[in-house]
Amino acid sequence: MIRFLTIIVVAVMMLSASAQAAEQRFFSNISDLPLMSGLYELPDAAVVFDKEEGRIVESAAAGEGVHHTQVIDFYTKTLPQLGWVVVSSAPAAGVGLYQRNGEMLSLTARPEGNQGDGVVILQVSLAPLTR
């Protein structure tokens, strides 16, 4: 009986973990850059250039009920798990800079609209490192 209950508990935990993983969304033009929960991508803001020196991507996301400091905190904690090195992070200013594999990722989160309405815009810039 205990073995049966253990199997049930493990199965429920695995289903829960896979459901959480399925909920994780990513930017469409930067396939390994997660989209923070509460943000949605602004597809009309995307610009992509593939150059010999590397890719250049500009993108944006927006969300309500999310503070700009939370956005930078999220990426500063999450991106190192994906191989990015934090070059600088200033959540209070809404700015984060990250480096990986010859690329520089710049994130700027800012409140938009009237104060207190809780709308934040995240600007994303990815470019090759200059040498």
N, C-alpha and C positions, 0 to 999 in steps of 0.2 A: 504494500500500500504506500509506504514512504517513497519507494522508487517511482511509483506511478505519479505521485504528487510532485516529486522532483522533476520528472520529465515535463509535466504540465507547466510548472513554473519556468523552466528553462525555455520552453517553446513560446510562452507568453513574452518573456524578455526578448527573445530573438525577433519576434514579430514587432514588438514595440521599437526595437532598434532599427529594423528595416523600414518601418513607417517613418521614423524620424529622418533617416537617410534619404528616403524618397521625397520628403518635403524640402530638402535643401535645393535651392535654385542657384543658378550661375548666370553671369552676364553672357549674352549671346555671342559677343565678339571677343570675349576673353574667357574661354571655356573653363578655365580653372580658377576664376575669380568668383568666390561665392557672393551671392546677393543677400545682404543681411535681411533677416526676417523683419517685416514691416516696411521694407523698401520695394519699389517696383521699378523695373528698367524703363527708361524713356527712349524707345527705339528711334525716334526722329533725331535724337541728339548724337547718334553714333556716326563716327567717321573712321574708316580703316584704310591704311596704306601699307602695302607690303613692299618693302624696299630691300635691296641687297644687304644693307647694313642691319636690317631687322624690321620688325613691324612697328607701326605707329597707330595707336588706337585712342580715340577720344570717345567717351561714353558718359552717360549720366543716369542717375536714379533719383527717385523722390519717394517720400513717405510722410505720413501723418502720425502724430503721436510719438515721434522719435526725436530725441534731442541730438544736435550735431555732435556733442561730446560723446554720446553713446555710439555713434557711427564710427568715429575714429578709434574709440576704445575697442569695439568689436574687431575691426580690421587689424589693429595692433596686436591683439591676442590671437587672432585666427591665422593671419598670413604666415607667421613663422612656422606653423604646422604644415604649411604648403611649400616650405623652402625659401620663403622671402626673408630677407634680413631687414630689420627696422633701421633705417638710416636716421630718421627723426620722426618724432610723434609729439604733437601738441594738441591734445584733445580739446582744451579750452579754446584754442584758436581754430579748431576744426580742420587741422592739417596733418597729413601723414605722408611720409616718403619711404619707399621700400625698394630693395634691390634684389635681383635674382637673375642668374644666367645671362648676364650682359644686358639686362633690361632694368629700367627705372620706372616704378609705378608711383604716381602722385595722386593722392586723394585729398579733395577739399570738400568739406561738408559745411553748409551754411544754412541758417534759418531763412525762410522765404516768406514774403507777405507780411501781414500785420503781426506785430509782436504778440506772442501768446497763442497763435493759432496752431502751433505744433507742426508746421510743414518744414521739412528739411530737403535740401537738394544736395546730392553727392555728385561732384564732378570727378571723373576718372580719366587720367592720362597715362598711357603706357608708351614708352619710347626706348630705343636703344641707348645704352650709355654712350656718352661722347668720350672720345679718347683724346 
